[in-house]
Amino acid sequence: MTGEHEDTAVELRVLGPLEARRAQGPLPLPGPRHRAVLARLILARGRTVPVDLLVEDLWEHPREGSVAAVRTFVSALRRRLEPDRAPRRPARLLVTAPPGYALRTGPEDVDAWRFEAALTRAGTHLDTGEPGPALAELDRALALWRGPAYAEFTAYPWAHQEADRLEGLRLLAVEQRARALLDLGRAEEAAADLHPHTADHPLRENAWHLLALALYRCGRQGEALHALRRARRTLADELGVDPGPDLRRLEADILDHAPRLAPP
């Protein structure tokens, strides 16, 4: 990669308020509809989004002139994203790709994509017994979050669905990080992280499982059993269901001081 390309490369951020940045700093983006066009193109992951679909996704009741408005938004975005582009020189990032537009971004250019790649690598490390590299990947992944994903666009169904998906992955990353800490013998740290996590997301059985295991490995058997009772009560009150087999087995193992609960 040349120094010139590094200076002109644009990083796009959606894990929090929408941002576009170059090495020199943030790029000022236009108004809400312009930003929604950019967010919709980011979500497409390099695929072409037809103009007609952009119109449908931006207006609940499209009006005459909506297609022209989208073209105006794209033109303004190009000026902001590539401020050094010479007149009449083709855009490099936000390109025309009949019947619509696409973003030509690399896998490292969007924070959400980097987050998902790091989460995948962390899962592989955990599955192969490498909690140290997994923890490093998860710390980098979670540090990318500056707030709710696509937060300013959740009135749009396409953004709301993607935001929910990414939030689910963020919660998984928090739990995988606790698992890595447990595998590293750092149960106190894992328990400290999991207490607020289970309070904020009390229907996640995996979070309760990890919390109870962390407490048990800290020598706090009573608190571990109390956590499992809270999980059982919450699931019954909120969903009308009993805990799954993993939580039931963990409770029995804690009562029996099963050897398999010892840290690796």
C-alpha positions in Angstrom: 0.0 0.0 0.0 1.5 3.4 -1.0 1.7 6.3 1.3 -0.6 8.3 -1.0 -3.3 5.6 -0.8 -3.0 5.5 3.0 -3.6 9.3 3.1 -6.6 9.1 0.9 -8.1 5.8 2.2 -11.5 6.3 3.9 -12.5 4.5 7.0 -16.2 4.1 7.5 -17.7 3.7 11.0 -21.2 2.5 11.9 -20.6 1.0 15.4 -21.8 4.3 16.9 -22.6 7.5 15.1 -21.9 7.3 11.4 -18.4 8.6 10.6 -16.1 8.8 7.6 -12.4 9.4 8.4 -9.1 9.7 6.6 -5.7 9.7 8.1 -5.9 13.4 8.6 -9.2 13.2 10.6 -12.9 13.0 10.2 -14.6 14.0 6.9 -17.7 16.2 7.3 -20.8 14.5 6.0 -24.0 16.2 4.7 -27.5 16.0 6.0 -29.6 13.0 7.3 -30.7 11.7 3.9 -27.2 11.8 2.6 -26.0 9.9 5.6 -28.8 7.4 5.2 -27.7 6.7 1.6 -24.1 6.1 2.8 -25.3 3.8 5.6 -27.4 1.8 3.2 -24.5 1.4 0.8 -22.2 0.3 3.6 -24.8 -2.3 4.6 -24.7 -3.7 1.1 -21.1 -4.8 1.6 -19.9 -3.7 -1.9 -22.9 -5.0 -3.8 -24.7 -2.7 -6.1 -27.9 -1.1 -4.7 -30.3 -0.1 -7.5 -31.5 3.5 -7.4 -35.1 2.3 -7.2 -34.3 0.3 -4.1 -32.5 3.3 -2.5 -35.7 5.3 -3.1 -37.9 2.6 -1.4 -35.5 2.3 1.5 -35.3 6.1 2.1 -38.9 7.2 1.7 -41.9 5.4 3.1 -44.0 7.2 0.4 -41.6 8.0 -2.5 -42.5 11.2 -4.3 -41.8 12.6 -7.7 -38.2 13.7 -7.9 -36.9 11.1 -5.4 -34.6 9.5 -8.0 -33.1 12.9 -8.8 -32.7 13.5 -5.0 -30.8 10.3 -4.6 -28.4 11.3 -7.4 -27.9 14.7 -5.7 -27.2 13.0 -2.4 -24.6 10.7 -4.1 -22.9 13.6 -5.8 -22.6 15.5 -2.5 -21.3 12.4 -0.8 -18.6 12.0 -3.4 -17.4 15.5 -2.9 -17.1 14.9 0.9 -15.6 11.4 0.7 -13.0 12.3 -2.0 -12.3 16.0 -1.5 -9.1 15.8 -3.5 -10.6 14.2 -6.6 -10.0 16.2 -9.7 -13.0 17.5 -11.7 -14.4 15.0 -14.1 -12.2 12.2 -12.7 -14.3 9.1 -11.9 -15.1 8.5 -8.3 -13.0 5.8 -6.6 -15.0 5.0 -3.5 -18.7 5.6 -4.2 -19.1 4.4 -7.8 -21.8 4.3 -10.4 -22.7 0.6 -10.9 -25.8 0.4 -13.1 -28.6 0.2 -12.2 -27.4 2.0 -9.1 -24.4 2.7 -6.9 -21.9 0.7 -4.8 -19.1 1.4 -2.3 -15.7 0.0 -3.3 -14.3 -0.6 0.2 -11.8 -3.1 1.4 -12.4 -5.5 4.3 -10.5 -3.3 6.7 -12.3 -0.1 5.7 -15.5 -0.6 7.8 -15.4 -1.0 11.5 -18.3 -3.5 11.6 -16.5 -5.7 9.2 -13.3 -5.6 11.2 -15.4 -6.4 14.3 -17.0 -9.5 12.8 -13.6 -10.8 11.4 -12.0 -10.4 14.8 -14.9 -12.2 16.5 -14.6 -15.1 14.1 -10.8 -15.3 14.7 -11.4 -15.2 18.5 -13.9 -18.1 18.2 -11.4 -20.2 16.3 -8.7 -19.5 19.0 -11.1 -20.5 21.8 -12.1 -23.7 20.0 -8.4 -24.6 19.6 -7.5 -23.9 23.2 -5.8 -20.5 22.7 -7.5 -18.1 25.1 -4.7 -15.6 25.1 -4.9 -14.7 21.4 -8.7 -14.9 21.6 -8.7 -12.4 24.4 -6.5 -10.0 22.4 -8.9 -10.3 19.4 -11.9 -9.7 21.5 -10.4 -6.6 23.2 -9.7 -5.2 19.7 -13.1 -6.0 18.5 -15.0 -4.5 21.4 -12.9 -1.4 21.4 -14.4 -0.6 18.0 -17.8 0.1 19.5 -18.6 3.8 20.2 -22.3 3.3 20.8 -25.3 1.4 19.3 -24.7 0.4 15.6 -26.6 2.4 13.0 -28.3 4.2 15.9 -29.4 7.3 13.9 -31.0 5.1 11.2 -33.1 2.7 13.2 -36.3 4.2 11.9 -35.4 2.5 8.7 -36.3 -1.3 8.8 -33.1 -2.2 6.9 -30.9 -0.5 9.5 -32.9 -1.7 12.5 -32.4 -5.3 11.4 -28.7 -4.9 10.9 -28.3 -3.0 14.2 -30.1 -5.9 16.0 -27.8 -8.4 14.3 -24.6 -6.6 15.2 -25.8 -6.0 18.8 -26.3 -9.8 19.1 -22.7 -10.3 18.0 -21.5 -7.7 20.5 -23.2 -9.6 23.3 -21.6 -12.8 22.1 -18.2 -11.1 22.1 -18.7 -10.0 25.7 -19.5 -13.6 26.6 -16.6 -15.0 24.6 -14.3 -12.6 26.4 -15.5 -13.9 29.7 -14.9 -17.4 28.5 -11.3 -16.5 27.5 -10.7 -15.0 30.9 -12.0 -18.2 32.6 -9.7 -20.3 30.4 -6.8 -18.1 31.5 -7.6 -18.6 35.1 -8.9 -15.1 35.6 -12.3 -15.9 37.1 -12.5 -12.8 39.3 -12.3 -10.6 36.2 -14.8 -12.6 34.4 -17.3 -12.4 37.2 -16.8 -8.7 37.5 -17.7 -8.3 33.8 -20.6 -10.7 33.9 -22.5 -9.2 36.8 -23.6 -6.1 34.8 -23.9 -8.1 31.6 -26.5 -10.5 33.1 -28.3 -7.6 34.8 -28.6 -5.8 31.4 -29.4 -9.0 29.4 -31.1 -11.4 31.9 -32.5 -13.7 29.2 -29.1 -14.9 27.9 -28.6 -18.3 29.4 -25.0 -18.5 28.3 -24.2 -15.4 30.3 -25.7 -16.9 33.4 -23.8 -20.1 32.8 -20.5 -18.2 32.6 -21.3 -16.1 35.6 -22.1 -19.1 37.8 -19.0 -20.9 36.6 -16.8 -17.8 37.3 -18.2 -17.5 40.8 -17.7 -21.1 41.5 -14.1 -20.9 40.4 -13.6 -17.9 42.7 -14.6 -20.2 45.6 -18.1 -18.6 45.9 -20.3 -21.6 45.6 -23.3 -20.1 47.3 -23.2 -17.0 45.0 -22.9 -19.3 42.0 -26.0 -21.3 43.0 -27.9 -18.0 43.8 -27.1 -16.8 40.3 -28.5 -19.9 38.8 -31.7 -19.5 40.9 -32.0 -16.0 39.6 -31.6 -17.2 36.1 -34.3 -19.9 36.6 -36.7 -17.3 38.1 -36.1 -14.8 35.4 -36.7 -17.3 32.6 -39.9 -18.5 34.2 -41.2 -15.0 34.8 -40.3 -13.5 31.5 -40.6 -16.4 29.1 -42.5 -19.1 31.0 -39.7 -21.6 30.4 -37.3 -23.6 32.5 -33.5 -23.3 32.1 -31.9 -25.3 29.3 -29.9 -28.5 29.9 -26.6 -26.7 30.1 -27.7 -24.6 33.1 -29.4 -27.6 34.8 -26.2 -29.7 34.4 -24.0 -26.9 35.7 -26.2 -26.6 38.9 -25.9 -30.3 39.5 -22.1 -30.2 38.9 -21.7 -27.3 41.3 -23.6 -29.2 44.0 -21.4 -32.2 43.4 -18.1 -30.3 43.1 -17.6 -32.0 39.7 -13.9 -32.1 38.7 -14.8 -30.9 35.2 -15.5 -27.4 36.7 -11.9 -26.9 37.7 -10.0 -24.3 35.6 -7.9 -25.7 32.8 
